[in-house]
Every structure is written in C-alpha cells, then in structure tokens.
C-alpha cells in the first residue's frame, strides 16, 4: 500500500503534504471545511489529478492531517492498494426514519465475498447514526469491521455534506468496502471524560429525544447541573455530554452528545439513540484524560503486524466537543496518536458530529460521541508474503 497526502487552501490550491511520490491510487479520501467543499473547486481539482480513483469525503468541524488540526482547508490522502480491492456504495436519505433501511441497503450492496471492512461517512443531520449502524450491522454481521463518522459543520449544526465521486451534498451516506485477505484493519475508540452527579434512570425517551430522567423533565434537571452554563445552551452542551448504559452493565458505557434542546417539551435531542430503561450520568471534560484517551485509542487500533512493508494509514475521527474543550491545545491529541502510531503512518481525519466504531469492550459496532476513533489500515504486500 502506498499513500500520498495533500492539502488544499484557498490561497494556493492543492499542494503535497509530506513526501511527494508517484502513485496510481484507487482511492482518494478527503475531509474539508463546509465552505471549501461547497465551492467545488477543490473536489474538481482532485478529480482532475486522479481521474481513475474513487473519491470519498465529507465536511468537518476541523481537519486533521499529520499531527496538525486545521480549519478552512481540505485535506486528502491518495491510496494505492497493491492486493486489495474496493467498492463504493451510496444512498440519498430524505428523512431520519430512513436511517436503518439505508444501513441495511448499503450493507447488502457491499456484502460480497472477501469483504473485510466497511468505512462509512454520513450526513450529520438528516441521519440517525445509531439506526444507520444497526442497519449496517444487521446486513454485515460481526465479522466485518465497521468504522467511520458523521460529517460536521463547525459549531453551526446547520448543513453537513458528504461526497461520493462528485460534488458534496446533504443527506448522503456513502460506504467503502475493502476486500481481500491481505488488508489489515485495526480500530480503537476511547473518550476520556469524567462522570459526575448521580446516575439516573431514563424513564421517557423516543429514538434520540430524551424527555424524562427519574420521572422528571430531563432538560430541567440538566440545567440545574450546568448552572451558569445553562444560559449558553445548546452550544455549552458539547462540554457536558451524557453517558448512557444498560442497567446492570457498568462496563458498557456509551457517550452521547446533545445536538439541540426543546424548551416547550423540556427535552434534549441527541446525536444517537437514548433507550428507555438505560441509566444516564452527566459527564465533564478533563483535559489530560482526553489526550490520554486519544493515545489509548491509538494503542487499540495499532496492529501487531507492523512488519509489513509499505505505508500505513490511520483515519482519525474525533468529536467537535473535544475540539472545543481542548481549544488552542487541540493538536495535543493528534500528536499523542502520532507518537503511538509512528511517523511512518499517514494520518488524516476530521472533527465530527458522531463516531462509528466497534465498542472496545464488547465488540459490537456503535455510534459514539465525544471519542477519538481511529481506523488503522495496513496491507500485506507481495514482498511480505514471499
């Protein structure tokens, strides 16, 4: 496997980031600021440079290339596989209720002999990420590694974009299938948030909307804990996510980000499902633990077969809430990942509205929020197997 990284900025267009090399990629991954993708200039230039490659990308709340975190740019990695085949499947979604069926349809389309992994990018607003993952998992089973993320839109939460070969648009879900016995896929997803306050039972919820905790209005309770920060809702909610878990399963906590609030209903709308009967607990940021969490995710994702020749690729999908908390030191988490994976690994990624990865403790693929999620690719080359 060979990789080449590129960076687009409005002032100069595309330029090589790191080593310049000649390659014939089958795949070009890109992640860009919403305005940069809307213009279409950068995507068109990529298509011109790599007319035979499949293009896959989305809008972001911040772009990652190497150990840098950028805003207002487009980052890209061209990938030439030696012994792996790939396939793209995409679907336009008009309503959130279509999310599960979309996952099933995409999974069925990709579920062919030799499928090892699926990397999915989804609209961050129209799609219910939890239902999308359930549909994919239903179609693909537990043997296929599913990772990816939901597109971002900075801190605006207005319009997210996904691209499959042509221009980026709203409501699109695209999935990349990787096939063959020579591809190796590692994954890790870790948060690093601290829980506080009492655990409460989720007594009334519907899909991704939470109405009651312990029989009381959820938003009212949430505001009590936030104190002065309640005046800054919904933006401040990114700093105080919710941990949910099935009753009696302490090890299986999943973090949920609040996307919006409904004052009239006294409810909160999350980026993923909030099941009734689960237990919920408020969380808050711990700077050092967020960075340590990113390093831990890299440890999980790093494969043991690093003796393979050729490049290695890590796709980092981190949450916009983490970026807000880390502020000017946001690159600390990408640097922590690079320290674990090594300089020989090409890093690319984005800040998202939701992260998709198997749960590190139970193995089932889930939608996560407020995590650093890493997908790590390496490929056994002809030289390695000889």
N, C-alpha and C positions, 0 to 999 in steps of 0.2 A: 504494500500500500504506500502510495506517495501523496503528500499534501503540499499545497501552496496557499499561503494566506495573503489576503488583500484587504485594503482599507480605502473606503470612499469618503471623501469630504468635499463639500460644495466648492471649496476654493480651487481644488486641483483634480477632482475626479478620482479615478482608481489609481492606486499605487501598490506595489508589492510591499508586504509587511513581513520582514524577516528574509529568509533565503529565497532568492529567485531561482527558479528551476523550470525546465521544460517538462510538461506532462500533458496527457490526454485524459482529462477527468471524465468519468461517467456521471459524477455528482458535484454540484456546487451548492453548498449551504450558505445562507446569508441571513443576517439579522440587522434591522435598521430602524432608525427613528421614524415615526409615522410620517412626518412631513417629507423626509427624504425618500420614502417609498412611494408616497402619493405622486411625486413629480414624475416618477417612472424612468428618469434619466439613468440612474444607477443600474436598475434591472436591465434596461435595454442594452447598456454597455456590457454587462455581464454576458448577456445572450450573444452579443456580437463576438466577444472574446472566446466563448465556449459554446458554439452553435450545436454541438452534438450532446452536450451534457444535460442531465435533468436538473432543473433549478427548484430549490425548496427554501422558503424563508418566511419571516413574519416581522411585524412591528414590535417595538420593545418599549420598556421603561428605562433603557440603558443598555449599551452594547458592550460586550466583552471580547477582547482579542489579546492573546498572550496573557499577561497578568494585569493588563490595563482595563479600566472601565471608562467608557466614553459616552457622550451624549451628542445627538445631532448627526451621527455618522451612519455608515453601513459597513459592516464587517463581513468578510466572506472567506470560506475555505473551499478550495477545489480539491477533490479527492479522486485519485486514480486507483481503483482496485485491481489487484493482479489476478485473484482467483475467486472473487465474489461477484455475484450478480445482484442487481437491484431492480425494484419496481415501485412506481408511484401510483397511489390511488387517491382521489379527491372527491369531495361531496359538498354541495352548497346546502346550508341549513337556513331555513326561514324563521323557525320558531324553536325555543328552548325544548319544547316537548319532543322534538325530533332527535334529541341527542343520543339516546340509547340505540335507536334504529340506525342512526348514522354510524355508530361504532360497530354495530353488527354487520352492516353492509360493507364497510371498509375492510373489516377483518376477514369477511368471507372472500372478498376480491383478492386479498393478498395471501390467503391461506392455501399455499401451494407447496408441493414437495420441496423440502430443503430449507423452509423458512426458519431462520434463527432468531430474528429480532425485528421489531417494528418501532420506528421513531415517528411520533405524531406531533404535528403543530395544529393548533386550533384557534379559531376566533375566541377572544376572551370575554365577549359579552353575550352573544346570542346562544352560545353553547353551555350546557350544564356539564362541566368537566367530569363530575362523578359518574353521571349516566353514560357519557361517552366512553369512559374507561370500562364500565361494566359491560357495555356492548362489545367492545374490543375483546375483553377477557372471555366473554361468552363464546365468541366466534373462534378465538385462537387457542384457548386453554392455557394451562400453567407452564407449558414447556417453552413457549415463545416469550422472550423478554420484550416488554412494552415500556417505553420511556418517551419523554417529550415534555411539552409545556403549552400553556395558553398565552397567546400574543398579548402584548402590553401596549399602553398608550400613555407613557409617562405617569403622572399622577392625575390625569384628566378623567379617565374612565368614561370616555365618550365614543371612540371609534378605534377598533383594532383591525389589523389587516393580515391576511395570510396569502402567500403566493405559491402557485404550482405551475412552474414553467413560464407563465406570462405575468401580467400585471398583478399587483397585490390588491385584494378586495375584502370586503366584510363578509361575515357569515360562512367562510370557507374552512373546511377541515381537510388536511392532507396527511397521508400516512406513507412512510417509506419502508418498504420491506427489504430485508437483507437475506440473501440465500447462499447456502453452500457450507461445506464442512470446515472451511478454512477461516471463516470470520470468527473473531472472539469478541464478546460483548460483556463488559463489566458495568456495574451500576451501584450507586450509593445515593442516599437521600437522608440528610440529617438537619435538624433545626438548630437548637441551642438557646431556646427561650426558657425562662424560668416561670413556673406556675405560682400563683398566689391566690389567697382567698379560699373559701370553702368550695368543695365540689357540690354541684347542684344537678338535679335530675332534669332532663329535657322532657317536660310534660306536654308541650304542644308545639308541633312543628309540621311543616309541609314542604317536602322537597328541600330547597336550600333556604327557606324562610323560617326563622325561629320566632315563636310567639311568646312562649312561657317557660320559665325555669322555676321549679318547685311550685308551680301553680300561680306564679306572679308574672306580671308583664316583663318580658326579657329586657327591653330597652330601658325601662325604668331602673332595673337592677344594675344594668351595665353602666348607666350614667352615674349612679351612686359610687361605683368603684373608680370611675375615671375622674371624678371631682372636677377640677377646673378644666381638664382636657375635654370634658363633655361638650364645652362650647365650640370646640373645633371639629366636631363630627360632621361628615363621615371621615374626613381626612385623618384625624387622630386615631381612628380605629385600626389603621395599619400598624400602629405601635402597640396595640393591645389585642392580639388575636385570641381565639378561643381554642382550647384543647378539648377534643371530644374522644370518648372511647366507650366501647360496650361495657355495660355493668358487669363487674366481676373479672374484667380482663385488663389489669393495670398496665401490662406491658404493651398494649396496642393503642397508644395514643396517636391521634392524627390532628394536626393543627389546621384551623380554618380561619381564613381572612374575611373580614366584614367588608362587603362592597358598597352597601348603602343601608339607610335606615328609613323606616316609615313611621313618622310621628303619630299619624292617626291610628294605625294599628298597634303602635308600641312594639314594633317588630324589627328584626335585623335580617338583612339578606346577605348570604354568604357566597363565596366562590365555589362551594361544593355542598353536597347534601348534609343535612343536620337531622339524623334519625331520632324519632321519638323513642324514649326508653334508654337512650345513651346518657352518660354522665358528662358534664361540661365543667371546665375550670378556666378562669381567666389567666392570661399569660402576659409577661412583660419582657422587655429586652434586657439582656446582659451582654455588653459589648464583647468581652473576652470570650464568652461562651458561643457567640455567633461565629466568631472567627475559628474557634476550636471545632465547631460543628462542621464548617466547610472543610477543614483538614480531615475530619473523621469521615465525611462523605467520600473524599478522595481515597482514603485508605480502603473503604469498602469497594470502591469502583476499580481500583488498580488491580490489574490482572497479574497472576503469578507467572504467566508465560512471556515475560518481557524479553526473553532471549530471542524472540522472533526478530528477523531483520525487517527493515522498513520503518516507516513513520508510524506514530500512534496519534490518535485523535481523541480529544476529550471535549464533549459538548456540555457546557455549564448552563444550567437554568436555575437562576436564583430569584427570590421574590422581591418585588418592589418595596415591600415593607422593610426588608433587611437593608436595602439601599438607603432608605430614609433614616433608619436608625444609625447606620454606620457613617453616614454623611461624608465628610471630606476624607475619611479613612476607609471608604468602601473597598478600595483596592487591596486592603489587608486580607480580605477573604479570598480573592483571586490569587494573590501571592501565596497564601497558605496552601492552596490547591496545587499551584505550580511547584512549590517546594516538595510536595509529596509525589507528584507525577513525573517531575523531572523536565529539564529544558528540552529534551528530545520529543516531548509530547506537544502537539499543536493544540492550543486552547482557543475555543471560540464559544460564544454563548450570548445570553441576554437576560435581562431582568423582566419578570413575567407577572401574570395575574394568577398563576397556578402551575404546579409542577407535577409531572406524571412519572411515577417510578414504582417498582415493587417495594413493599414495606420491608425494611432491613431485618425485621424480627420474625415476620410471619410469611413473607414471600409473595403475598397477593399484591397485584398491581393496584395502586390507588391514586387519587388526586390528592396532592399535598399542597399546603400553603406555608409560606414563611420558612421554607427549607432551601438549602443548597442541594440541588440534584445534579448528579454527574453521570453521563453515559460515556463509557470508555471503549474505543474500538482499536483492535489490532488485527493483523491478518497474517496467517501462516503463509510464507512465500514459498516458491518452488525451491529456493536455495535451502530454506529451513527444513523442508521435508525430505531432502535428498540425502 
